[in-house]
Amino acid sequence: MPWSIRWFKVVAVAEAVSYLVLLGASVAKHVFDMPGAVPIMGPIHGLIFLTYLWLALLVREELGWRLTTTLMVVVAAVIPLGGLYVERRVLAGATAAAAAPAA
């Protein structure tokens, strides 16, 4: 498996987790008047999100994704736990197909 696919799998999970932590920090800020975590978690999640997008474009080329698959992967990043869906379903199917011997 190429390095970009391995890293994309890791970053997809990290993106999903960091998004949930950022949402939790936002709730804590507004509901419990605890603003401390948002300024810390916001930039961390932003960096992970940008890395996710960059790796998605690299993986797209390597796996030969259509535009619709690429758009679905990008949209999944803005949905809570969408990165987990990408890692479990899209990448698992794509890497299995790429690893299958040609008939």
N, C-alpha and C positions, 0 to 999 in steps of 0.2 A: 504494500500500500504506500503510495507516495506521501512525502512529508506533509504536503498541503492538506490532504484529506485527513490524515491523522490529527493535525493541528485544528482543522475546521471542526472535527468532532468534539475536541476538547473545548474549543472556544464557543461552540453552540451551547454546550451545557453551562459553561461559565456565564454566557450571556443571559440564559434563562434564569439562573440563580441570582445574578446581580440585579436583574430587572425586578425579581420578587423582593429582594432586600431593599432596593430603592423604593418600591411601592410601599413596603412596610415602614420605611423611614418617613415617607411622605404622610402616611396615615398617622404615625406618631407625632409628626410635626403639627398637623392640623387638629387632631383629636386630643392629644395629651400635651400640647404646647411644648414639644421637645424638638427644637429645630436643629440640633447638633449633627445628626447623621446625614441629612440631605446634602450639605455642602461637601461632605467627604465622599459619599457614595455616588453622587451625581457624576463627577468627573471620572471616577473609576468605571462606572457603567458606560459612560460615553466612550471611553477608550476601548473597552471590550466590544461595544457595539460597532465601532468603526473597524476594528480588527475583524469582526464577524463579516461585515460587508466586503472588505478587501479579500478575505479568504473565500467568500462565496463566489466572487468573480474569478479567482484562480481555479477553484474546483469546477466551476461551470465549464471552463475550457477543457480541463482534463477529462471530465466525465461526459462531455458533449450534451449538456442540458439544453433543452429548448428554452425559448424566452418565457413560456408559461411556468416552467419549473423554477427558473431563476426568480421570477417575480413572486412565486409562492414562497420561496425560501426567504426572500427579502421581507415580504409582508409578515411572515411568521416571526420575525425578529421583533416586531412591535406588538405582538400578542403575548401576554404572560404565558410562560412555558412553551412558547412556539419553538424556541431553540431545541427543546427536548424532542419535540415532534420531528424536527428536521434531522436531528442526530439519530433517532430511532427508526424512522420510516424512510425518509428520502435517502440519506447516506447509506443506510444498511442495504437497501435495495440496489442502489447504484454501485456500491462497491462489490456486492455479490455478483451483479451482472458483469462487471468489469473483470472479475476474477474467474468467471466461468470459462472453461475451455471452448474455443471456437469449434463448431461442428462442421 
